[in-house]
Amino acid sequence: MKLNILVLPGDGIGPEVTREAVRVLEHVAAKWNHALHMEEGLLGGIAIHKTGGPFPDRTRELALATDATLLGAVGLPEFDHLPPEKRPEKGLLGIRKALDVFANLRPIVAYEALLASSPLKDEIVRGTDMLIVRELTAGLYFGTPRGISGESGERVAVNSMVYRESEIKRVARMAFELARKRRKKLTSADKANVLENSQLWREVVTQAGKDYPDVEVDHILVDNCAMQLVLNPTRFDVVVTENLFGDILSDEGAVLAGSIGMLQSASIGDQQPNGVWRGLYEPVHGSAPDIAGQNKANPFAAIGSAAAMLNYSFGLKEEGAAIDAAIQTVLKHGPVTADIKRQGTAGTTEEVGKAVCAAIG
Ligand code: NAD
């Protein structure tokens, strides 16, 4: 298969972890005889330095012309004092919107080798294997009217949570499709006891469920969902929710996985005429300026994101599963980086990447 991939290493540890994800992709492509075509582009702080903006037109063109994009991380401390629209992170929102990737998929798996790294008790975390599907291009983060107005001392701030039926329906259907390939259980989290927005959400999800009679659906209030995530995480298979709720719940879910360096994400849009699902794949973590350039960042989230790319965008299930299995092997036998190392010497970012390739065989 021909795999057209755009790589955006970004800032801080982004280039280091992306390098290892690319190493693994090259290894897999050679082993399974795929033609890998990779271009590199600029996004975030490095793009501001080189072009004056966080999401250059050239990057937009490349992203729209390619099948899937692998992103490292963006953000540099030197831009922290600037308003949101001038910061590297603006590039992230820009590329998500440009690609219209409306569903953000975050798998949360409690690996046996990392149970002790979670602050929760082993018996609660053991067996956790869920997928949070967060709506990514609508809701409170994009709704209008928005802004701050009025006189000093009594100013008013407004944000609007706006959802169209079509926007709910497409992400609900994607969540049902994903649940169908897993344990066939979908939980929809909303706040239907208070918000009209959530009432519509619940209605549309229920309606969409009629096409998926084999998937069991339950609706849960988001506050209860937040509690159940840490009390009884194994009850969840696929969780679907709107943008703001998903942002919060998926970060809460991160504590179940042991380290932020383990968390991958996939943002998926519509299927393209060539059959490929356009997607943006990135670790959940940021640019970690405190450890950047030291070859000690955990590359598993980036490598896992590459596996998700093969799986979701290109439908290469065997190759994706081989990477996931190799991650499990390396977690068990090492080397692993300092953030998840229990005893002994920590491995480097590069050593972990090479070990994953070796475990794939
Ligand atoms: P961060 O995720 O970069 O770092 C938080 C902590 O986790 C740090 O101590 C860091 O060393 C550690 N960490 C993160 N990733 C790691 C890895 N792979 N291996 C080992 N340790 C890791 O979050 P932050 O410090 O709040 O933000 C730093 C910058 O990143 C900011 O500019 C922020 O805006 C940006 N950011 C970007 C993204 C993104 O690109 N998606 C996400 C979050 C934050």
Boltz pocket constraint, residues with backbone or C-beta under 6 A from the ligand:
constraints:
  - pocket:
      binder: B
      contacts: [[A, 13], [A, 17], [A, 72], [A, 73], [A, 74], [A, 75], [A, 76], [A, 77], [A, 89], [A, 92], [A, 260], [A, 261], [A, 282], [A, 283], [A, 284], [A, 285], [A, 286], [A, 287], [A, 288], [A, 289], [A, 290], [A, 291], [A, 296], [A, 297], [A, 298], [A, 299], [A, 301], [A, 337], [A, 339]]
      max_distance: 6.0
